[in-house]
């Protein structure tokens, strides 16, 4: 399969009368993308879209509303305003992951290392959330001397050299328990942070940005903590989605 990485050769282009069956577009800027007069039996679209139109029908509000209905933590994370809101959302996050990890432990370790449809495995998801909290809390908010755990996993498409500069070991193959040990330690710091939050602290401008690759701009504590809350809520959604697939495969077909 051909792979195009960090390429601009398709920008503003037009693909006409071509066979694109099985084409995968991942971690790309698709502003203004149009798929017109095409056909297929199984089309999947996933991502963060400000406006999504399918066959001339704007389905943006429907999709977001259905996601919010299925995963109310998304709403709570997105709408958090006061210090009480931040604490309440973190309570929810802790509860969601406690139940989901207990559910995941019923599967073999090897299964929790498997990817579903190219998405991160259960273990990789926790590695990414570890990195997100290391960056947005440990580095930006708390300005720790050594905020990044080597098991952290950055956003898709992060160049290897940038990850290495942060001390990340992308090729590491830790067990779930090894990752969760680091996750629990960082989550405990997040708990301490939200418990000690004040209105003044929420509006404090951070002395650092999350990591060197991030844009040079102003980062406020409330924004940094909200990124963590939203990351936790969204990746929990992905995790339970993929766990259901792994569980179904594990159980096999139902016999009459």
N, C-alpha and C positions, 0 to 999 in steps of 0.2 A: 504494500500500500504506500503510495506516495505521501510524503509529509512536508508541509510548508510551515516553517517556524519563523515568527517575527518577520513576515513578508508583507510587502505593500503591493505586490504585483497584481492583486485582484481588486485593489481600490478603484472605484469608479468604473469597473469593467462590466461586461455583459456576457453571460453564459447562455447560449441559445441552442436549442435542439440537441442537447447533450444528455448523456446517461449519467445522472448523479446519484444513482441508487447506492446507499451505504455511505454517502458523504457525511463526514462529521466536521462541524465547525465548533471549535472549543476555545474559550477564553479570548474571544475576538471582539473588536469594535465593530458593531453592525448597524450603526446609526444610518437610517435611510434605506436599509436593506429591503428589497422587494422580491417576492417570489410570485410570479404571475403566470396564470394559465398552465400550472404544473399539475401533476397528478401522482398519486401514490396511495398505497394501502395502509401505511404505518408511518406517520410523521410525528416526531417529537420535537417540541420547542421548549427550552428552559433557559432562564436567565433573568436579569433585572431589566425590565423594559418600561420606559415611561409611558409608552403608548403601543398597544398591540392590536392590529386590525387583521381579522381573518375573513376572507370573502366579503369585504366591504363592511363588516360589522366590527365595531370597536369593542373588544372583549376585555379590555384592561381592567375595568372595575369589577367585572364578573370574576376574573381569575384571582385578583387580589382579595376580593371578598370571600371567595371559596377557600383560599389558603388561610385567611384569618379565621374562618369558621373552624377549619380543621386543626389549626395550630394557634390558639389564642395567645400563646406566649409572644408571637410576632407582634401582635397589637400592643401588648404591655411594654415590650422593649422599645417599640417605635414611638410610643406616646409618653414615655417616662419623662417627667419634668422635675418633680420635687425630690428631695433626699429620701422621703418616704417611698416614692415610686421606685427609685433605684434599689432600695433595700427589698421591696416587695418583689420586684422582678427577679432579683438574685435568689430570693427564696424559691421562686418557681423554677428557676434554672437548676438549682441544686436538687430539687425534688424530681424533676424530669430525668436528669442524668442518673440519679440513684436508681430509679426504677428501670431505666433502659439498660444500664450496665448489668443489673441483676438479670434482666431478660437475655442480654447478649452472652452471659456466662454459661447459658445452657447449650451454647454452640461450641464446637471444638476451637481451640486456639487457631488452627490453620484456617478455619472458615472465616474467622474475624480478620484475617490478613488478606482475604480475597476482595477483589474489586468487582462491583456490579456495574455492567455497562460502561466500564472505563472510569467510573467515579471512585473517589477515595475509599479505601477499606475502612472498617470500623476503627482499626488502630490508627490509620493515617488521619482520620477525622479528628481523633483526640490529639494527635501530634500537631495538627494545624491549629486547633483551639489553644493548645499550649503556646504555640508561637504567637498567636494573636494577643493573648493576655500578657505574654512577655513583652511584646512590642508596645501595646497601647497602655498597659498598666505599669509593668516593671520599668520600661525605659522612659516613656513619655510622662506619665503621671508621677511616678515615685523616683525617677532618675537614679535607679540602682547602678552600682558600679559594674556589675556583670549580670544584666537582665535576661540574657538569652540562654535557655537550656539547649544543649546540642541536639536533643531529640525533636526540637520544634520543626514544623514543616510549613514553609511559607506559601503564599498564594501561587496557584498554577502559573507557569510562565516566568517565574523568577529565575534569572540567569544563575547558573551554578556558582559563578565567581562571587556574586552578591551574597548568596547564601553562605558561602565559605567565609566571606568577610565578617559575617555575623556569628561565626563559630558553629553553624548548623551542619549536622552530618546527614545529608539527604539520603545517603546510601545505607544508613543504619537500618537494622531489622529488629527493633526491640519487640518484646512481648507486650501484650496488653497491660500486664501488671507493671512492667517497667515504665510504660508511658503514664499509666494512672498514678503511680507514685509521684511523678513530677506534676501531673495535673492537679492532684489533690493539694499539693503544697502551694501551687499558684492560686488555686481556688480559695484556699484558706486566707491568702493575702488579699484576695478580692473581697472576701467576707469582712475582714478587718477594715478594709478601706471603705466599703459602703456603710458599715456600722458607725464609722467615725465621720462620715460626710457631714458637711455644713453647707448652707447656701453659699457662703463666701468661697468655700473650696470648690464647689461645682463651677463657679465662674472664674476660677483662677486660670491664667494662661500658663501652659506648661513651658518649662525651660528647654525641653527637647521635643523633637518629632519622634514618631514611633521607631523609625529606622532610617538609615542614610538614604535608601532608595526612594523614600516618600518625598512628596513635594515640600519645598520650603515655604511654609505658610503658618498661620497661627493655629495652634492646637489648644483648645480649652478642655479642662477636666471633664465637663459634662459630655462633650463630644467623644472624648476618648473612651470613657466608661460606657457610653451608649453603643459605640462600635462593638465592644466586647459583648454586651447584652444581645445585640442583633446577631452577631456571629454565633453565639451560643444557641439562640432560638432557631436560626436558619439551618445550622448544621445538625441540630437535633432532628429537625424535619427530614433532612437527607438521610440521617442515620437510621431512623425508624422505617423509612421507605425501603432502604436497602436490606435492613434486617428481615423485613417481611419476605423479600425475595430469597434470601439465604435460608430462612426457615422453611420456606416452601420447597426449595431444592433438597434440603436435608431430609424432610419428611417423605418426599417422593410421592408418586401418584396414589390416589385413594383407590383401594381395591374393594370390589363388591363381594 
